[in-house]
Amino acid sequence: MGCCSSASSAAQSSKREWKPLEDRSCTDVPWLLLFILFCIGMGFICGFSVATGAAARLVSGYDSYGNICGQKNAKLEAIPNSGMDHTHRKYVFFLDPCNLDLINRKIKSIALCVTACPRQELKTLSEVQKFAEMNGSALCSYNLKPSEYTTSSKASVLCPKLPVPASAPIPFFHRCAPVNISCYAKFAEALITFVSDNSVLHRLISGVMTSKEIILGLCLLSLVLSMILMVIIRYISRVLVWILTILVILGSLGGTGVLWWLYAKQRKFPKETVTPEQLQIAEDNLQALLIYAISATVFTVILFLIMLVMRKRVALTIALFHVAGKVFIHLPLLVFQPFWTFFALVLFWAYWIMTLLFLGTTGSAVQNDQGFVEFRVSGPLQYMWWYHVVGLIWISEFILACQQMTVAGAVVTYYFTRDKRNLPFTPILASVNRLIRYHLGTVAKGSFIITLVKIPRMILMYMHSQLKGKENACARCVLKSCICCLWCLEKCLNYLNQNAYTATAINSTNFCTSAKDAFVILVENALRVAAINTVGDFMLFLGKVLIVCSTGLAGIMLLNYQQDYTVWVLPLIIVCLFAFLVAHCFLSIYEMVVDVLFLCFAIDTKYNDGSPGREFYMDKVLMEFVENSRKAMKEAGKGGVADARELKPMLKRR
């Protein structure tokens, strides 16, 4: 682990120069140990599922009588057709592969072990019999000999449903799957409500396959546009913010003016030439217009006052966006941070899904109502599912929190290094090193808190989906309210956690102390935080919309020249969703950098005042903002008191 001993807790003198990033100590070590123990439990679940034979049943497959395909099997008590030698029968074949149980997510069909999958469609029992004689692969029940396929009265029950679709084995999993996806048309229709017939589904899928090169090119285009936008924002942030502000104000004034104009025009409506019924309608419309006009006026006045109060704080947002652009120039690896996080999540999710599949076949053989074998876990081990689900949420949140801590550590290093030429060769790797050596416990604790909120919300969402149409209006309202409240709490905690990680990266304090300090500074600078989150988030949202629209427009123009393609819906949706995902990943990193810079800026203004020996760490752009603020305060006769009051940062606790 490389944990060092705790730093000295002697109190610093207020006259002593404050130097961030100097004291390093391990934080929240008990939580790190708890997280390691939890991961060991996840490993135990995986090992248990593999050790109990689940791996063989998952990979090789098993028939409806508990026999694993491709090997000799032991006899199961009181279960017919068990204990068979399937050494040469390596593939699982379903008598009716299209009979899907959407609720339990499985195929409702007898499963057999066969020598080979039928590569061509078999329309009659005679063809099934001929296939068995030529390939040695019996597709009917073990109780029926191939010679009896066309003569036995039980053949309609014990043999596959006709016609038998052409199938091929799934790589690595030895299941015979139909080649023609129209077999699963009903399943697709259950998921995609607008599909009314198989022809639509076929056209959609064939369109995706035909234009796969265009889709790949457009996805690459969205990636390039996102990277270009991150560079452009640095240079046009000042102009862009004021353009958006002016457009919002003009839009509000214009909308309010139109409503009052419509109200005045409606009042001049001639009442003598209309029927009483039309007159009543006109009066209702007049009253509605009056309400709308008054509401719009109140909204415009409030919006104008907010803009008036926050106009100076918008300047800080512009400065932070400008400095964030410089951060990406000095720390180019920040751009690739979403890729590493996504790669780690994909690896973990692949492991989690594989273990989940193992668990699905773990346990003892039990005969169900139809007389077939299912594997079920009994006793305390049956609750491994819940442990595994909690692991999915906690470890996923832990990986995302590691990204936040890594970004925070790198940006903090950049901010508090006065001479940028003295930056580490790779600040990102240096931040990862500090994370692993000192702060994994803090990340584990923060991600666990998010997990505690996310699990109840998911349980309530599951209850709501299961009770849909059964619960009364009051219960439905309570459920939705609870889900909404938990969602809001989760978002607030996510934002607080991100700032707590920044405080930990600066002062190396534990999670609770860092969260408390970050909360204090956010509350004391609430107006500035609001300006950054509203103006900044709106700018980034418009950036996402711009990338999606540009990619979608390019997609329409390119697909227009695809002569052998008729349906544009699915590939265009795929491209736009990918473009939004890419833009969100890149611009979310940008937003994260801006938030970290703001917290660093607030701390910098607390411990330093620009005097000799207490010089600012901040960039020249932010220093100009501070000087302009001081000049404005002096001109107003308030000196620097108000500025100091607005920028009360957290006290460093040791």
C-alpha positions, 0 to 999 in steps of 0.5 A: 500500500505504501502508506506513510505515517501520519503527518505532524498535527502541530498547529500552524501559526497564522503568520506562517506562509501556507504551503499546500501539497506539502503534508501527506498522510493516509486518509480513511484507512479503516474504510480502505480495509473495509473496501478490500474485505468487500472485494475479497467477498466478491472474489469468494462469490466468483470462486464459489460459482466456479468451484461448484461446477457453474463454469462448466454448466455456463460454458458447455451448457446443460440439457433439461435433465441436468447433464452437462454437454461434452462430458460424462455426467453422474446420475441425479437421484429421481431424475430420468435421463440424467447421468448420460455420457455426452462426450460427443454431444457438445452443443445445446439445442432447444426444441423451440428456441423462439419460445421466450419467457420475457419475465424470467428472461429465459427460453421456455423449451426442452434443451438437449445435447446434440452432436451438431447444430442444423445449419439448414432449415428442416421443414418436415420430420423426415428431414429431421430424421435424415439429418440425424442419420447423416450427422449422428445428431438426434434433435428429438428427445433421448427417449425417441430413436431416429427411426421412430421420428416419422412413426411415433405418435409422441413425435409432435411433443418430443421433436422440435417445432417445425420448421426447425430454423437454421442455427449455428453454435455461439462462439465459446458457449456451445448453444445452437442459436437461430441464424435468422433473427426474425425468430426473436421478432416478438422479443424485439417488439416487446422492447421496441414499441414502434415495431409493428411487423417484422419487415420494419425490424429487418429494414432497421437492422439491415440499414445499420449493417449497410451503413456501418462505415458511415456510423463509425466515421460519424462517431469519430467525427463527434470525438474530433468535434468534442476535442476541438470544442474544448480548445475553442471554449477557452478563447470565446468564453467571454463572448459566449457568456455575454451572448447567452446572457443577452439572448436570455434577457431579450428572449424574456423581454420579447416573450413578455411583450408579445403576451401583453400585445396579445392581451391588448389585442384580445381586449379590442375583440368586438363583443357585439358580433359574436354568440354568447358561447364565443363570447365566453370562450373569448373571455376565458382566453383573455383571462388566460392571457392576462395570467400568462402575461403577469407570470412572464412579467414576474419571471422577467423581473426576477431574472433581470434582478438575478442577472443584475446581482450576478453580473460581476460573478459571471466574470469569475466564470469566464476567468475560470473557463479561460484558465481551464483551457490552459490546464488542458494545454499543460495537462493533455492527458486529462483529455484521455481520462474518460477513456481510462475510466470507461475501460476500467468500468468495462473490465469490471462490468464484464467480470460482474456479468460473467460472475452473474452468469455463473451464479445463474447456474450455481447450486443443487439440481432441483426438479421443477413442475415440468419435471426438468432440472433447475439449479438453485442455491439454498440457505444463506448462500442464496443472498449472494445475489444481493451482495453481488448487486451491491458490489456492482454499485459500490465498485462502479462508484469507486472507479468513478470517484477515482477519476474525480480524485485523479483529476482533482489531484492533477489540477490542484498540482497545476494551480499551486505550482507557481512556476509551471515549468516545475510541474511534474513530467506527468501530473496525471500519473503523479496524482494517480500515485498519490491516490493509491498511496494515500487516498483510496480510503477516502474514495472508498468512503465517498463512493459508499455514501453514494451507494447507500443513497442509490440502492434505496432509490433502485429498490423503490424504482423496482417496486414502482415498476412491479406495482404499475397499474396496481397501486392507488394514486396516493401510493404512486405519488408517495413512491414517485416523491421518494424516488425524486427526493433520493435522486436529488440527494444523490446529485447533491452528494455527488457534487459535495463528494467531488469538492471533498476530493479536491479538499483532500487533494490539497490538505490531505484530510479525511473524507468527513473533514474535507466534506465539511470544509468544502460544504462551508466554503460552498455555502459562503460563496453560494452566489459565485457557485450558483453563477458558475453552475448555471452559466457554466453548465448552460454553456457546456450544455449548448456545446453538447447540443452543438456537437450532437446537431453537427454530427446528426446533420453530417449523418443526414447528408451522408446517409442521403447518398446511401442508395441501397438504404431506406430507413435512417432512424436507427443509425441516426439515433445510434450516431446522435446517442454516441455523439452526446455520450462523447460530448458529455464525457469530454465536457464533464471533465471540463466542468470538473476542472472548473469546479476544482479551480474555483475551490483552489481559487477560494482557498488561495484568496484566504491564505494569500493576499498578494503581499511579499511572502504571501503571493497568490498562486492563481493565474494572471487572468484570475489575478486580474479579476481579484484586482478589478474586484478590489478596485470596484470595492474601493470605489464603492467605499467598502474597501476589500471587506466585501470581497473578503466576505464573499471569498471566505474559504475553508479553514485548514484543519490539522 
